[in-house]
């Protein structure tokens, strides 16, 4: 990956430079992000830095990354459609409404965040998402042994998860499963269809808002989107053959590396 440019303080830049200037990078990143999401999650760890390296300001890059990875999430929702069911008695309509409102709130917060500020926030968001990918399941299991919540509390927390999903979204699906597990649901596999639907609900609202606000670098995003679809299809097939332990190890190695790079970038280009 080319060196990441210095953090920029502008809002949404017109995407004057052609995606052909960074075509190999965008194709590779889109393919890799789609494959990672199909295998274990964490695709935004590749798509976001690639867009920034291609010259897109950080806020616009985050919005564009969400749009680029959106079709893959929809495909996953469609694949899980037969397994959709209420979560511990809470209807999917209510969950979808709350999650969508949270996603709208988070997306608005992102658009109101100056790129210079978001440049400082990105490393911490990546670190948080990396820790969730690494330890989210274990933490969820520990919490389920010690805590339980009611449906009302879960719905309130779901709104906050939607806010995080609309603002950044890294590993938000793992967070949802961990919270839902506190309702006493023992078979977490049955929650995967609902989790996929709620993540798509958050992203649907965010994508619409980002598009209306002109916050998407469309030429680069469309290149990455097309490659992401192919990567997601390939990753889905590879997932049936690869050892899950190696997939997880590779995903964590990638996420840790990108997080370290962004902390280094922030230290080098921002005053302490």
C-alpha positions as CSV (number, residue, x, y, z in Angstrom):
1,X,0.0,0.0,0.0
2,X,1.4,3.5,-0.8
3,X,2.3,5.7,2.1
4,X,-0.7,7.4,3.6
5,X,-0.9,11.1,2.9
6,X,-0.8,13.6,5.7
7,X,-4.1,14.3,7.4
8,X,-6.1,16.9,5.6
9,X,-8.4,19.4,7.2
10,X,-10.8,20.0,4.3
11,X,-14.4,18.8,4.0
12,X,-15.5,16.9,0.9
13,X,-13.1,17.2,-1.9
14,X,-14.3,17.1,-5.5
15,X,-12.9,13.8,-6.8
16,X,-11.0,15.3,-9.7
17,X,-8.3,12.7,-10.0
18,X,-9.3,9.7,-11.9
19,X,-9.6,6.3,-10.1
20,X,-7.3,5.0,-12.8
21,X,-4.5,6.9,-11.0
22,X,-4.9,4.3,-8.1
23,X,-6.6,1.5,-9.9
24,X,-4.5,-1.4,-8.7
25,X,-4.8,-0.2,-5.1
26,X,-8.5,0.3,-5.3
27,X,-9.1,-3.1,-7.0
28,X,-6.9,-5.0,-4.5
29,X,-8.4,-3.2,-1.5
30,X,-12.0,-3.7,-2.6
31,X,-11.4,-7.4,-3.3
32,X,-9.6,-7.9,0.0
33,X,-12.2,-6.0,2.0
34,X,-15.0,-8.0,0.4
35,X,-13.2,-11.3,1.1
36,X,-12.4,-10.3,4.7
37,X,-16.0,-9.4,5.4
38,X,-17.2,-12.8,4.0
39,X,-14.5,-14.7,6.0
40,X,-14.3,-13.0,9.4
41,X,-15.2,-9.3,9.2
42,X,-12.9,-6.3,9.3
43,X,-13.1,-5.3,5.7
44,X,-13.1,-1.6,6.5
45,X,-9.6,-2.0,7.9
46,X,-8.5,-2.3,4.2
47,X,-11.0,-0.1,2.3
48,X,-10.7,3.0,4.6
49,X,-6.9,3.3,4.5
50,X,-6.8,2.5,0.7
51,X,-9.2,5.4,0.0
52,X,-7.1,7.7,2.2
53,X,-4.0,6.6,0.4
54,X,-5.8,7.4,-2.9
55,X,-6.1,11.0,-1.7
56,X,-9.7,11.0,-0.3
57,X,-10.0,13.1,3.0
58,X,-10.7,10.9,6.0
59,X,-14.4,11.7,6.6
60,X,-15.2,11.3,2.9
61,X,-13.1,8.1,2.8
62,X,-15.0,6.6,5.7
63,X,-18.3,7.4,4.1
64,X,-17.1,6.0,0.8
65,X,-15.9,2.9,2.4
66,X,-19.3,2.3,3.9
67,X,-20.9,2.7,0.5
68,X,-18.3,0.4,-1.2
69,X,-18.9,-2.4,1.3
70,X,-22.7,-2.0,1.4
71,X,-23.7,-4.4,-1.4
72,X,-21.8,-7.3,0.3
73,X,-23.7,-6.7,3.5
74,X,-27.0,-6.8,1.6
75,X,-26.0,-10.1,0.0
76,X,-25.3,-11.5,3.4
77,X,-28.7,-10.4,4.6
78,X,-30.4,-12.0,1.7
79,X,-28.6,-15.2,2.2
80,X,-29.8,-15.3,5.9
81,X,-33.4,-14.3,5.1
82,X,-34.9,-17.7,6.0
83,X,-33.4,-17.6,9.5
84,X,-34.7,-14.2,10.6
85,X,-36.6,-14.3,13.8
86,X,-37.2,-11.9,16.8
87,X,-34.3,-11.5,19.3
88,X,-35.4,-12.7,22.7
89,X,-39.0,-11.6,22.1
90,X,-38.1,-8.2,20.6
91,X,-39.5,-7.8,17.1
92,X,-37.2,-7.1,14.2
93,X,-39.3,-4.2,13.2
94,X,-38.6,-2.4,16.5
95,X,-34.9,-3.3,16.4
96,X,-34.7,-2.2,12.8
97,X,-36.3,1.2,13.6
98,X,-34.1,1.8,16.6
99,X,-31.0,0.7,14.8
100,X,-31.8,2.9,11.8
101,X,-32.4,5.9,13.9
102,X,-29.0,5.3,15.6
103,X,-27.4,4.9,12.2
104,X,-28.8,8.2,11.1
105,X,-27.5,9.9,14.2
106,X,-24.0,8.4,13.8
107,X,-23.8,9.3,10.1
108,X,-24.8,12.9,10.9
109,X,-22.2,13.0,13.6
110,X,-19.6,11.8,11.1
111,X,-20.6,14.5,8.5
112,X,-20.3,17.1,11.2
113,X,-16.8,16.0,12.2
114,X,-13.9,17.9,10.6
115,X,-11.5,15.7,8.8
116,X,-8.7,17.1,11.0
117,X,-10.5,15.8,14.1
118,X,-11.5,12.5,12.5
119,X,-7.8,11.9,11.6
120,X,-7.1,12.0,15.3
121,X,-10.0,9.7,16.2
122,X,-9.4,7.1,13.5
123,X,-6.5,5.3,15.3
124,X,-8.6,4.9,18.5
125,X,-11.6,3.6,16.5
126,X,-9.4,1.1,14.8
127,X,-7.9,0.0,18.1
128,X,-11.3,-0.4,19.6
129,X,-12.5,-2.5,16.6
130,X,-9.3,-4.6,16.7
131,X,-9.8,-5.4,20.4
132,X,-13.4,-6.4,19.6
133,X,-12.3,-8.6,16.8
134,X,-9.7,-10.2,19.0
135,X,-11.6,-10.5,22.3
136,X,-15.2,-9.7,21.6
137,X,-16.5,-13.3,21.7
138,X,-14.6,-14.1,24.9
139,X,-15.8,-10.9,26.6
140,X,-19.3,-11.7,25.5
141,X,-19.1,-15.1,27.1
142,X,-17.8,-13.7,30.4
143,X,-20.5,-11.1,30.5
144,X,-23.2,-13.7,29.9
145,X,-22.1,-15.5,33.0
146,X,-22.3,-12.5,35.2
147,X,-24.9,-10.1,33.7
148,X,-28.4,-10.1,32.3
149,X,-30.5,-7.3,30.8
150,X,-34.1,-6.8,29.9
151,X,-35.5,-6.1,26.5
152,X,-36.0,-2.4,27.3
153,X,-32.3,-2.0,28.2
154,X,-31.3,-3.9,25.1
155,X,-33.3,-1.7,22.8
156,X,-31.7,1.4,24.3
157,X,-28.2,-0.1,23.9
158,X,-29.2,-1.1,20.3
159,X,-29.7,2.6,19.5
160,X,-26.1,3.4,20.7
161,X,-24.8,0.5,18.6
162,X,-26.6,2.0,15.6
163,X,-24.9,5.4,16.3
164,X,-21.5,3.6,16.4
165,X,-22.4,1.7,13.2
166,X,-23.3,4.9,11.4
167,X,-20.2,6.8,12.6
168,X,-17.6,4.0,12.0
169,X,-19.0,0.5,12.4
170,X,-15.9,-1.6,12.9
171,X,-16.9,-4.9,14.5
172,X,-20.4,-3.6,15.3
173,X,-21.8,-7.0,14.5
174,X,-19.8,-8.7,17.2
175,X,-21.0,-6.0,19.7
176,X,-24.6,-6.8,18.8
177,X,-24.2,-10.5,19.4
178,X,-22.5,-9.8,22.7
179,X,-25.3,-7.5,23.9
180,X,-28.1,-9.8,22.7
181,X,-26.4,-12.7,24.5
182,X,-27.0,-10.9,27.8
183,X,-30.8,-11.5,27.3
184,X,-30.1,-15.1,28.0
185,X,-30.0,-16.4,24.4
186,X,-27.8,-19.5,24.5
187,X,-27.7,-20.3,20.8
188,X,-25.8,-17.4,19.3
189,X,-25.8,-18.9,15.8
190,X,-29.5,-18.3,15.6
191,X,-28.8,-14.6,16.1
192,X,-26.6,-14.2,13.1
193,X,-29.4,-13.5,10.6
194,X,-30.8,-10.8,12.8
195,X,-27.3,-9.3,13.3
196,X,-26.7,-9.2,9.6
197,X,-30.1,-7.5,9.1
198,X,-29.4,-4.8,11.8
199,X,-25.9,-4.0,10.4
200,X,-27.5,-3.6,7.0
201,X,-30.2,-1.4,8.5
202,X,-27.6,0.9,10.0
203,X,-25.6,1.0,6.7
204,X,-28.7,1.6,4.6
205,X,-29.5,4.9,6.4
206,X,-25.9,5.9,6.5
207,X,-25.4,5.2,2.8
208,X,-28.5,7.3,1.8
209,X,-27.3,10.2,3.9
210,X,-23.8,10.1,2.7
211,X,-25.0,10.1,-0.9
212,X,-27.4,13.0,-0.4
213,X,-24.7,15.0,1.4
214,X,-22.2,14.6,-1.5
215,X,-19.8,12.8,0.9
216,X,-19.0,9.9,-1.5
217,X,-16.0,9.9,-3.8
218,X,-18.0,8.0,-6.4
219,X,-15.4,7.1,-9.1
220,X,-13.1,5.4,-6.6
221,X,-16.0,4.0,-4.6
222,X,-17.5,2.3,-7.5
223,X,-14.2,0.6,-8.5
224,X,-13.8,-0.7,-5.0
225,X,-17.5,-1.7,-4.8
226,X,-17.2,-3.9,-7.9
227,X,-14.0,-5.5,-6.7
228,X,-15.7,-6.0,-3.3
229,X,-18.5,-8.0,-4.7
230,X,-16.1,-10.4,-6.4
231,X,-14.0,-10.6,-3.2
232,X,-17.1,-11.4,-1.1
233,X,-18.1,-14.2,-3.5
234,X,-14.5,-15.6,-3.5
235,X,-14.3,-15.2,0.3
236,X,-17.5,-17.1,0.8
237,X,-16.2,-20.0,-1.1
238,X,-12.8,-19.9,0.5
239,X,-14.4,-19.9,4.0
240,X,-15.7,-23.4,3.4
241,X,-12.2,-24.7,2.8
242,X,-9.8,-22.6,5.0
243,X,-9.1,-23.4,8.6
244,X,-11.0,-20.9,10.7
245,X,-8.0,-20.4,13.0
246,X,-5.8,-19.3,10.1
247,X,-8.5,-17.0,8.8
248,X,-8.8,-15.4,12.2
249,X,-5.1,-15.1,12.7
250,X,-4.7,-13.4,9.3
251,X,-7.5,-11.0,9.9
252,X,-6.1,-10.0,13.3
253,X,-2.6,-9.5,11.8
254,X,-4.1,-7.2,9.2
255,X,-6.1,-5.2,11.6
256,X,-3.3,-4.8,14.1
257,X,-0.9,-3.7,11.3
258,X,-3.3,-1.1,10.0
259,X,-4.0,0.2,13.5
260,X,-0.3,0.7,14.2
261,X,0.2,2.5,10.9
262,X,-2.6,5.0,11.7
263,X,-1.2,5.6,15.2
264,X,2.2,6.3,13.6
265,X,0.6,8.6,11.0
266,X,-1.2,10.6,13.8
267,X,2.0,10.9,15.8
268,X,4.0,12.1,12.8
269,X,1.6,14.6,11.4
270,X,-0.3,16.0,14.4
271,X,1.0,18.0,17.3
272,X,1.1,16.2,20.6
